[in-house]
């Protein structure tokens, strides 16, 4: 099914991504070689992994900068390979473009992302952008490294920056930063969390859930009463991404004080 403007619906897009991933697996087995997907969002990865489980496909590993990377690829391999052998091939699949900023100059994530998009590089061809004080590391598929490097050097904003390709093992490892929060809920239902985290009424929270703006562990969740467990990640589009760290105590009225970490 297509939307009125001719674009695929989100459901159709997911089906296509799953089909492409399974085709990559079949190609790995048929040709006895390593294959891999494009970069997947957390939601796309979750759907693909679910389909792989349903099809009893186990010969794959995921690569992202960290476990909570915004984007990652799934690498398939035939029986003759071990996971260690696949990991040894990461540098043939992935590269890092390092941008070193001039002295007293810095760029934000959105400025770097918009620059890449201006070059016509499809979003699925590059992964996380790790920004730090002196520069930024962009994870890319090896196949687009030359196009991206040449393009970035032509952008006015980066003309005074040093741009180079480095090995994936040398990527800058930046710790994920969080803000610690405490909220008070009546129970561990999803709508209670959304109401407190989005600072809105329960009625509005339910509307947000119904609109498909809430993900639990990268999967869209439409059930108001979904139970949230310790360690679950709640994403509310437009409001942020949060990890539920468990109960701290209870109020006199028996409501629950819980600990939350919000991604910065």
C-alpha positions as CSV (number, residue, x, y, z in Angstrom):
1,X,0.0,0.0,0.0
2,X,1.2,3.5,-0.8
3,X,0.4,6.9,0.7
4,X,-1.5,9.3,-1.5
5,X,1.7,11.1,-2.5
6,X,3.1,7.8,-4.0
7,X,5.5,7.1,-1.1
8,X,5.6,3.8,0.6
9,X,4.0,3.6,4.1
10,X,6.2,2.9,7.1
11,X,4.9,-0.7,7.1
12,X,5.8,-1.3,3.5
13,X,9.2,0.2,4.1
14,X,9.9,-2.2,6.9
15,X,8.7,-5.2,4.8
16,X,11.2,-4.1,2.1
17,X,14.1,-3.7,4.5
18,X,13.4,-7.2,6.0
19,X,13.2,-8.7,2.5
20,X,16.5,-7.1,1.6
21,X,18.2,-8.4,4.8
22,X,17.0,-11.9,4.2
23,X,18.2,-11.7,0.6
24,X,21.6,-10.7,1.9
25,X,21.6,-13.7,4.2
26,X,20.8,-16.0,1.2
27,X,23.5,-14.4,-0.8
28,X,26.0,-15.1,2.0
29,X,25.1,-18.8,2.1
30,X,24.8,-19.2,-1.7
31,X,28.1,-17.5,-2.5
32,X,30.0,-18.5,0.7
33,X,31.0,-15.0,1.5
34,X,30.3,-12.2,4.1
35,X,27.4,-9.8,3.2
36,X,25.8,-7.0,5.1
37,X,22.9,-4.6,5.2
38,X,22.8,-0.9,4.9
39,X,22.7,1.1,8.2
40,X,19.5,0.4,10.0
41,X,17.7,2.6,12.6
42,X,17.0,1.0,16.0
43,X,13.4,0.3,14.9
44,X,14.4,-1.2,11.6
45,X,17.0,-3.4,13.3
46,X,14.5,-4.6,15.8
47,X,12.1,-5.6,13.0
48,X,14.8,-7.3,11.0
49,X,16.1,-9.3,14.0
50,X,12.5,-10.4,14.8
51,X,12.2,-11.7,11.2
52,X,15.6,-13.5,11.4
53,X,14.5,-15.3,14.6
54,X,11.2,-16.3,12.9
55,X,13.2,-17.7,9.9
56,X,15.7,-19.4,12.2
57,X,18.6,-17.4,10.9
58,X,21.4,-17.2,13.4
59,X,24.5,-16.6,11.3
60,X,24.8,-12.9,11.8
61,X,26.3,-10.2,14.0
62,X,25.4,-6.6,14.5
63,X,27.8,-3.7,14.4
64,X,27.3,-0.3,15.9
65,X,29.6,2.1,17.8
66,X,27.9,1.0,21.0
67,X,24.9,-1.2,22.0
68,X,22.7,1.9,22.0
69,X,24.0,3.2,18.7
70,X,21.4,5.1,16.6
71,X,22.3,3.2,13.5
72,X,23.9,-0.2,12.9
73,X,24.5,-2.8,10.3
74,X,23.8,-6.5,10.3
75,X,26.6,-8.7,8.9
76,X,25.8,-12.2,7.6
77,X,28.3,-15.0,7.2
78,X,28.5,-18.6,5.9
79,X,29.3,-21.6,8.1
80,X,33.0,-21.5,7.3
81,X,33.4,-18.2,9.1
82,X,33.4,-17.7,12.9
83,X,32.2,-14.5,14.6
84,X,35.9,-13.7,15.3
85,X,36.7,-14.0,11.6
86,X,33.8,-11.7,10.7
87,X,35.0,-9.1,13.3
88,X,38.5,-9.2,11.7
89,X,36.8,-8.1,8.5
90,X,35.1,-5.0,9.9
91,X,37.8,-2.8,8.4
92,X,37.0,-4.0,4.9
93,X,33.3,-3.2,5.4
94,X,33.4,0.0,7.4
95,X,35.5,3.1,7.6
96,X,35.5,6.2,9.6
97,X,35.7,9.7,8.2
98,X,37.4,12.0,10.7
99,X,36.8,15.7,10.5
100,X,39.3,17.7,12.7
101,X,37.9,21.2,13.3
102,X,40.1,24.3,13.0
103,X,41.2,25.9,16.3
104,X,38.3,27.7,18.0
105,X,35.8,26.3,15.6
106,X,33.2,23.6,16.2
107,X,30.2,22.1,14.5
108,X,27.1,20.5,16.0
109,X,25.7,17.1,15.0
110,X,22.9,18.6,12.9
111,X,25.3,20.8,11.0
112,X,27.5,17.8,10.0
113,X,24.4,15.7,9.1
114,X,22.9,18.5,7.0
115,X,26.2,18.9,5.2
116,X,26.3,15.1,4.3
117,X,22.7,15.1,3.1
118,X,23.5,18.1,0.8
119,X,25.9,15.8,-1.0
120,X,23.1,13.4,-2.0
121,X,24.5,10.5,0.2
122,X,21.6,8.3,1.2
123,X,21.1,8.2,5.0
124,X,21.4,4.4,5.1
125,X,25.0,4.6,3.7
126,X,26.4,6.1,6.9
127,X,25.9,5.5,10.6
128,X,26.4,7.4,13.8
129,X,28.1,10.7,13.8
130,X,30.3,11.0,17.0
131,X,30.9,14.6,17.8
132,X,33.6,15.7,20.3
133,X,35.4,18.9,21.2
134,X,38.1,18.9,18.4
135,X,36.2,17.1,15.7
136,X,33.7,14.4,14.6
137,X,33.9,10.8,13.4
138,X,31.4,9.6,10.8
139,X,30.9,5.8,10.4
140,X,30.4,4.9,6.8
141,X,30.2,1.9,4.5
142,X,33.6,1.5,2.7
143,X,31.9,1.8,-0.7
144,X,31.1,5.5,-0.2
145,X,34.3,6.7,1.4
146,X,35.8,8.5,-1.6
147,X,32.5,10.2,-2.6
148,X,31.9,11.4,0.9
149,X,35.5,12.6,1.6
150,X,35.6,14.5,-1.8
151,X,32.2,16.0,-1.2
152,X,32.9,17.2,2.4
153,X,36.1,18.9,1.2
154,X,34.1,21.0,-1.2
155,X,31.6,22.2,1.4
156,X,32.4,25.7,2.5
157,X,31.8,25.0,6.2
158,X,34.6,22.3,6.2
159,X,37.2,23.8,3.9
160,X,39.5,24.7,6.8
161,X,38.9,21.4,8.5
162,X,41.2,18.3,8.1
163,X,39.3,15.4,6.6
164,X,40.7,11.9,6.5
165,X,39.7,8.2,6.4
166,X,40.7,6.1,9.4
167,X,40.3,2.5,10.4
168,X,37.0,1.6,12.2
169,X,39.0,0.4,15.2
170,X,40.4,3.9,15.8
171,X,37.0,5.6,16.1
172,X,36.7,8.1,19.0
173,X,34.9,6.4,21.8
174,X,32.6,8.9,23.5
175,X,30.7,7.9,26.6
176,X,27.0,8.3,26.4
177,X,25.8,11.2,28.6
178,X,22.6,11.2,30.5
179,X,20.5,13.5,32.7
180,X,19.2,11.8,35.8
181,X,15.5,12.2,36.5
182,X,12.9,11.1,39.0
183,X,9.2,10.8,38.2
184,X,6.2,9.6,40.2
185,X,3.8,7.1,38.6
186,X,0.8,5.1,39.8
187,X,1.9,1.9,38.0
188,X,4.4,0.6,35.4
189,X,2.0,1.2,32.5
190,X,3.4,2.9,29.4
191,X,0.8,5.7,29.4
192,X,1.9,6.6,33.0
193,X,5.5,6.9,31.9
194,X,4.6,8.9,28.7
195,X,2.4,11.3,30.7
196,X,5.3,12.1,33.2
197,X,8.1,12.2,30.6
198,X,6.3,14.3,28.1
199,X,4.8,16.4,30.9
200,X,1.2,16.1,29.7
201,X,-2.1,14.6,30.8
202,X,-2.9,10.9,30.6
203,X,-5.4,11.7,27.8
204,X,-2.7,13.5,25.8
205,X,-0.2,10.7,26.5
206,X,-2.7,8.2,25.0
207,X,-3.0,10.4,22.0
208,X,0.8,10.5,21.6
209,X,0.9,6.7,21.8
210,X,-2.0,6.3,19.3
211,X,-0.1,8.6,16.9
212,X,2.8,6.1,16.8
213,X,5.2,8.5,18.4
214,X,6.3,6.2,21.2
215,X,8.8,3.3,20.9
216,X,9.7,0.8,23.5
217,X,13.1,-0.8,22.8
218,X,13.0,0.6,19.3
219,X,9.6,-0.9,18.4
220,X,6.5,1.2,18.0
221,X,4.1,0.5,20.9
222,X,0.4,1.3,20.6
223,X,-0.8,-0.4,23.8
224,X,-1.4,2.0,26.6
225,X,-1.2,-0.7,29.3
226,X,2.2,-2.1,28.0
227,X,4.2,-2.9,31.2
228,X,7.6,-1.2,31.3
229,X,10.4,-3.2,32.8
230,X,13.8,-2.1,34.3
231,X,16.2,-1.4,31.5
232,X,13.6,-0.7,28.9
233,X,14.2,2.2,26.6
234,X,11.3,4.6,25.9
235,X,11.6,6.9,22.9
236,X,9.0,9.7,22.6
237,X,9.4,11.5,19.3
238,X,9.9,15.2,19.9
239,X,10.5,14.7,23.6
240,X,13.5,12.5,23.9
241,X,14.9,9.0,24.7
242,X,14.8,7.5,28.2
243,X,16.0,4.5,30.1
244,X,13.9,3.1,33.0
245,X,16.3,2.4,35.9
246,X,13.9,1.0,38.4
247,X,11.9,2.0,41.5
248,X,13.4,4.1,44.2
249,X,10.6,4.3,46.8
250,X,6.9,4.9,47.3
251,X,5.0,7.9,48.4
252,X,2.5,8.0,51.3
253,X,-0.3,7.5,48.8
254,X,1.5,4.4,47.5
255,X,2.6,6.0,44.2
256,X,6.0,4.9,42.8
257,X,9.0,7.1,42.6
258,X,11.2,5.8,39.8
259,X,14.6,6.6,38.4
260,X,15.0,7.6,34.8
261,X,18.1,8.4,32.6
262,X,17.4,10.8,29.7
263,X,19.9,10.7,26.8
264,X,21.5,14.1,26.3
